[in-house]
Amino acid sequence: MRAVNYFKKRFEFALKNTGIIKVNQTDIDALNSLIEYANTHQPNEQLEDSLLLFWVLSYWNVELENGKPKLNEQPKGFLEISDLRTVFDRLCTRLLPKDEVIKKIFEDLQLGQLANGIPEEKTISFDEVKNTLEQALKTVKNEFTPITQLKRSDKLIYKYPEGLTEGQRKMMGI
């Protein structure tokens, strides 16, 4: 992103030279651009969504009910394993990107419908399956307390190099 590169170059220049940054209109515009981007763009949540789908699908199956996808609770026992290494080995071998998980479930449901003689034009659509799972993810993200608490945590911590002058430390507030 241009605004991040702009600030990076400004800070590097100041550190190498005077150690002083005089704020100008371009700085304000770049900062506003970063704020707008942060407020309007969704972060990449593929890993989080994949883990949540794994958790959801460990306890629920996606099945068809009256021609519509629905989550039905059917506990499975992978979490009963007591060896932590085995749990994580199995977890890592089962994880797929969210879109791949949704696609696989869609294909399984559609194949099941075709095997039961439902004409292809009346089979479930990919969007119906995707919307059902996206709604499940949204519910978990918004109503599962540990996740909402994690979202409030700081996401970025930067450690400055040890070789800063006193003036540079003062300017950066460290």
C-alpha positions in Angstrom: 0.0 0.0 0.0 1.4 3.4 -1.0 0.6 5.1 2.3 2.6 2.5 4.3 5.6 2.8 1.9 5.4 6.6 2.1 5.5 6.5 6.0 8.3 3.9 5.9 10.4 6.1 3.7 9.7 9.2 5.7 10.7 7.6 9.0 13.8 6.0 7.5 14.9 9.4 6.0 14.3 11.1 9.4 16.3 8.4 11.3 19.2 8.6 8.9 19.3 12.4 8.9 17.9 14.9 11.4 15.7 12.6 13.4 12.9 15.2 13.0 9.7 14.8 11.0 7.7 17.9 10.2 4.1 16.9 9.5 2.7 18.1 6.2 -0.6 17.7 4.3 0.8 14.6 2.4 1.3 12.9 5.8 -2.2 13.7 6.8 -3.5 12.4 3.5 -1.5 9.2 3.8 -2.7 8.6 7.4 -6.3 9.2 6.3 -5.8 6.7 3.5 -4.6 4.1 6.0 -7.5 4.8 8.3 -10.0 4.4 5.5 -8.4 1.2 4.4 -8.4 -0.3 7.9 -12.1 0.7 8.3 -13.3 -0.6 5.0 -11.3 -3.7 4.2 -11.8 -7.1 5.8 -8.6 -8.8 6.8 -7.7 -12.1 5.3 -9.5 -14.5 7.7 -8.9 -17.8 5.7 -6.9 -19.5 8.5 -9.3 -18.3 11.2 -12.3 -19.4 9.1 -10.7 -22.7 8.3 -10.1 -23.4 12.0 -13.6 -22.4 12.9 -15.1 -24.6 10.2 -13.0 -27.5 11.4 -14.3 -26.9 14.9 -17.9 -26.6 13.7 -17.7 -29.6 11.5 -16.1 -31.7 14.3 -19.5 -31.5 16.1 -22.0 -30.9 13.3 -22.6 -32.3 9.8 -24.0 -30.4 6.9 -27.0 -32.4 5.7 -30.0 -31.7 3.4 -33.3 -31.1 5.1 -36.2 -30.4 2.7 -33.7 -29.6 -0.1 -31.8 -27.0 2.0 -28.5 -27.4 3.7 -28.7 -27.5 7.5 -26.2 -28.1 10.3 -27.1 -31.1 12.4 -25.3 -31.9 15.7 -23.4 -35.2 15.6 -20.5 -35.2 18.0 -17.4 -36.9 16.8 -14.6 -38.0 19.1 -11.3 -36.7 17.7 -10.9 -34.5 20.7 -11.0 -37.5 23.0 -7.4 -38.3 22.1 -5.2 -37.6 25.1 -1.8 -37.2 23.3 -1.4 -33.5 22.4 1.0 -34.3 19.5 -1.5 -36.7 17.9 -4.3 -34.1 18.2 -2.3 -31.4 16.4 -0.9 -33.9 13.8 -4.5 -34.9 13.0 -5.6 -31.3 13.1 -3.0 -30.2 10.6 -3.7 -33.0 8.2 -7.4 -32.2 8.2 -7.2 -28.4 7.7 -8.0 -27.0 4.2 -8.6 -23.5 3.2 -12.2 -22.3 3.9 -13.2 -22.2 0.2 -11.9 -25.8 -0.3 -13.9 -27.0 2.7 -17.1 -25.4 1.4 -16.5 -26.7 -2.1 -16.0 -30.3 -0.8 -19.2 -30.2 1.3 -21.1 -28.8 -1.7 -19.8 -31.6 -3.9 -20.6 -34.3 -1.4 -24.1 -33.0 -0.9 -24.7 -32.6 -4.6 -23.3 -36.1 -5.4 -25.6 -37.5 -2.7 -28.6 -35.8 -4.3 -27.7 -37.1 -7.7 -27.2 -40.6 -6.3 -30.8 -40.4 -4.9 -32.2 -39.6 -8.3 -32.7 -35.8 -7.9 -32.4 -34.1 -11.3 -29.2 -32.0 -11.7 -31.2 -28.8 -12.2 -32.9 -29.3 -8.8 -29.8 -30.1 -6.8 -28.5 -27.7 -4.2 -26.5 -24.7 -5.3 -23.0 -23.8 -4.2 -24.3 -20.5 -3.0 -26.8 -22.1 -0.6 -24.1 -24.3 1.0 -21.7 -21.3 1.1 -24.3 -19.0 2.7 -25.2 -21.7 5.3 -21.5 -22.2 6.3 -20.7 -18.4 6.2 -23.7 -17.8 8.5 -22.4 -20.5 10.9 -19.0 -18.8 10.9 -20.5 -15.4 11.5 -22.5 -16.7 14.5 -19.4 -18.4 16.0 -17.3 -15.3 15.4 -19.8 -12.9 17.0 -21.1 -15.1 19.8 -18.1 -17.2 20.9 -16.5 -15.2 23.7 -12.9 -16.2 23.3 -12.9 -15.1 19.6 -14.5 -11.7 20.3 -11.9 -11.2 23.1 -9.1 -12.1 20.7 -10.3 -9.6 18.1 -9.8 -6.8 20.8 -6.2 -7.8 21.3 -3.3 -5.8 19.8 -2.3 -7.2 16.5 1.0 -5.5 15.7 4.0 -5.1 17.9 7.2 -3.7 16.6 10.5 -3.8 18.4 12.9 -1.0 17.5 16.6 -1.6 16.9 18.9 -1.1 19.8 21.2 1.5 18.0 18.8 4.5 18.2 20.1 7.8 19.4 18.5 9.6 22.4 16.8 12.0 20.0 15.4 9.2 17.9 14.1 7.4 21.0 12.4 10.6 22.2 10.8 11.2 18.8 9.4 7.7 18.8 8.2 7.8 22.4 10.3 4.9 23.6 
